[in-house]
Amino acid sequence: MEISLFTNILLAIVVINLLVWPLTSKWVESHLEIFLLAVGALAVTISGGWSVNFVYETLNAPVNVAFIVLVVSVIFGNYSRYIFRVLFAFFKRVEPQFSFAFLVFVLGLCSSLVSVTVAALVLAEVLKVVALERTTTVKVTVFACYAIGLGAVLTPLAEPLSLIINNTLSGPPHHADFFFLTRHFFWWIVPALAALAVAAGYCVREAGTTMQMHIREDKETYVSMLKRTLHVYMFVAALNLISTGLRPLAQSTIAHLGGKILFLANSVSVIIDNTTLAAIEIVPDIGIKDLLYMVIGFTACGSMLVQGNLPNIVAAEKLGIKSREWAKVAVPTGLWLMGSYFVLLSVIL
């Protein structure tokens, strides 16, 4: 889709606002989903993307995610006492730093099988009943969400990103099957999961945490569950608006770059959904080297901001983590991941 220079400039201004306001305005930080919906609608208007089908798609896209959030919330709300007694039977036998390192690693690895939404909800539920100080909770959440986002790449089950990659490459020359992503990404992803797990364990140890179980006697109300579900629905709808609205800008600026440049350019995944980037950049005859650069690029930095990845949104909403709290930990973590991956990819490939 050809767009004018003026349209590109307007969309670039939208990008700047998406990056700046959530970190500088307390109102936006407290009403992030409303802000993202408004800016997403503006981006779609600028790029001329409105249609009846698109409105239907935007209203329908968040339904599955919101339904999962509601169902898991109801299950945890009604059966948390029994679930966490089993969980803490294990946790109490292991030092806190090791148990949390194990939790982060397993959630990252299993996110490719149980979906990123479920993995993020399990993480949030665990952290709500464990006595961690606020800063440690934020750090563990950020590290775990990075792990969940990275681990989701390993199979086409976890999220639309991996499904799109698999479907796009299912024909010649790659003939991608269910284990295609696992074969090519496993040894790139697992060491990062281990590093993030170690970082989470180190934070817990430094905080001097002792494992305490706080099974809540008061059940979460259904009104609260529905409110959270609505917020997640609005977030996902907003991401669909933003990704569609900014797609022409991405197509005209980053779609035709080489692997190494795309690795860096894909840092825009902090505001543009990874699935959109994958749909724009990945073509059936892409080389494995460029595929590695592209996919690792937008998964390694996708959790820098709350709105950058679905697990972030789910966990931050559940735990009440604000944008600035998140970015303070997530931006350095994302830069470290990107720098490490870029060096390794450049040396090994």
Phi, psi and omega in degrees: 000118180281131176230155185283164177300321180297318178297318177301319180295316179298318179293326176296323177295322176301316179301315180300317179295323178297327180278324190274309190297319179298339182261349185241341183249124178294325180295313179298319180300323182276343181230048188298321183295324178292316178300314182294321176299315182295313182291323177298317177298321177297317180297318178295321178297315180298318183274358177070039186262004183286138173199164179299317180297321181293319178299316178298315180299318181295321178287330184271329186304320183279356190298312183297316180296314181297322179296316178299316179301315181294314182297312180295323178297318179295317180299311180294323181297326184265334186236015184300325181302317183283320180299313186280340172295319176294315182298314184282344171299326174281312186300324183288344179268357184232143177303142184307318182296326179283322181293321179286325174299317179297316180301312181297316181296314182293318178297320177297316182289321184277347180299334179287349182247326186254359182088148183292331180294313180295317180300317180293322179293320177298315177304310183297320180295320178298314183292336179286339182249007179249137185279081172251146175291162189302311184296324179291320177302315180298314181298313180298319179298314180297312180299319181293321180291325172299315180297318180296316179296320178290314182296332182296342181291341194285338176219160179281011183271331196285319186200166182301329181306303183292329178293318179297317179300312182298315181294319181296325184260013183288338178267191178292149005269355188270328182049052185297127173256189184302326185262011181301311182293322178299315181299319187269338185247345189307308185283350172272329185272315187301317177300324178292321176299318179296318180296318179293324177295317178297318179299318178296316179298321180296318179298319179294318180295316181297329180282354180065035185289136168250138185290120176230138180260127178240079176287119184284126178285328181274126180284145174293137182285155177294331176298316178297318179297316180294323178297316178296318179299318178297318179298316179295319177303314181295320178300311184293320175299319179297319178297324177295318177297312182297314182296318179291317181296323183268356182303315179300323177296316178296319181295326184272349184243324187237351189295333187250018179277162178282173187305309184295319180292321178296325178305315180284319182295332182287004171297345175293354177295350174292343178231338178254130183304138180304324181298319178297315179298318179298317181296326181283317193268328190268123179243159186303328184260021179297143176284153181299322180300311179295324178299315179298314179301313184297305188292316179295327178301310183271353171269332182288337182241002185294344181257014181297325177240157181306316185282001185282341185204147183301316179301324178300313183299314182295311182291317181295321178295316181293323186260358178069035181273127182274165185301316183290322175302314182297307186298327181302325178265319191285325182295309176300323179296315179296319178295321177296315179298313181297316179297316180296314180296318183298317178297312182296316179297319182293325182281318189274322184278000000 
